[in-house]
Amino acid sequence: MTDQTTTTDESAADAGHGGHAEGEQSMRGLYITIFLTLGLLTIFEVYIPSVYSAAWSGTTKMLLLCFLAFSKAGLVATYFMHLKWEKPWLRWIALMPVYMGVALILIMLETLYR
């Protein structure tokens, strides 16, 4: 009876280990995809100033660069800081600097309309 239990435990351990290796391989692929996406966004950030060189497009250039920077920060926070797999309350805490940044922008915009 002990031989049968040992065999069952070993097969369960092997099955669990195989599932872990497959999950690790899929996470590695995900991280590589995110890394390549970040690289592509960085290339766009480098070439945007040379493409939009007209005087009227300064605001467009700034908005595009800010959008790309926020996109990259979001990818890093979501995947490399593992916020995608955290509890919702921890995500809210991690996003606290974003809330403060929005509040700061609103306060600065208020000075324009005094």
N, C-alpha and C positions, 0 to 999 in steps of 0.2 A: 504494500500500500504506500509506503514511503517512496518507492521508485516512481510510481505513477504521479505522485504529487510533485516530486522534483522535476520530472519531465514536463509537466504542465507549467510549473513556475518558470522553467528555462525558456519554453516556447513563448510564454507571455512576455518575458524580458526581451527576447529577440524581436518580437512584434513591436514592442514599445520602442526599442532602439531604432528599428527600421523606420518607424513613423517620425522619430525625432530627426533622423538624417534627412528624410525627404523634406520636412519642414524647414530645416536649416538650409537646404539647397534652394528652396523657393525663396527664402528670405535673402539669401545671397544674391539671387537674380533680381529681386526687388531693389536691393540696395545699389546694385550696379546700374539698374535702370534709372533710379533717382540721381545717382552720381552723374550719369551721362546727360540727364535732363538739366541738372545744375550747370554742367559744362556748356551746354548749348545756350542756356539763358545768359551765361557769362559772355559768350561770344557775341550774342545780340547786344549786350550792354556795352561792349567795347566798340562795336560798329555803329551804334545808333548816333553818337555825336558826329561822325563823319558823314552819315547819310542825311541827317537833318541839319544842314548847315545854313539854311536861309534864316534871315533875321526874324521873320514872322513865326517861325516854328520853335522858338525857344520854350514856350509853354508846352507844346506837344512833346518836345524832347524830354523835358523835366517830368511830365506825367508818365511817359513811357518808361523812363528809367526808374521812377518810384514804383510803378506797377511791377516791373521786373524784380526790383529789390524785395518788395513785399511777397512776391511769388516765391522767390528763392528762400526767404526767411520762413515762409509757411511750410515749404517742403522739408527744410532742415528740422524745424520744430516738430512736424508731424511724424517724420520717419526716423531721423537720426536721434532725436530726443525721446522717441518712443511715445509721444503723446497720443498717437492714434489708438494705442492699446491701453491707455490709462483710464481711470475712472473719470466721469464728467466733472466732478468738483475739482479734481487736480488740473484738468484742462483750463478751467476758469481761473484758477490761481496762476497758472503759467502764462495766461494771456493778460494778466494785470498790467504789464508795461504797455500793451497796445491800448488798453482803456485809458491809461494815463496820458499816452501820446495823443489820443483823440481829444481828450479834455484840454491838453496844452494847446493844440491847434485851435480849438474853439475859443480859448481865452485870447490867443494872439489875434484871431480874426475879429474879436470884439473890439480891439483897439483901432481897427480900421474904420469902424462905424460909430465912433464917439462923436 
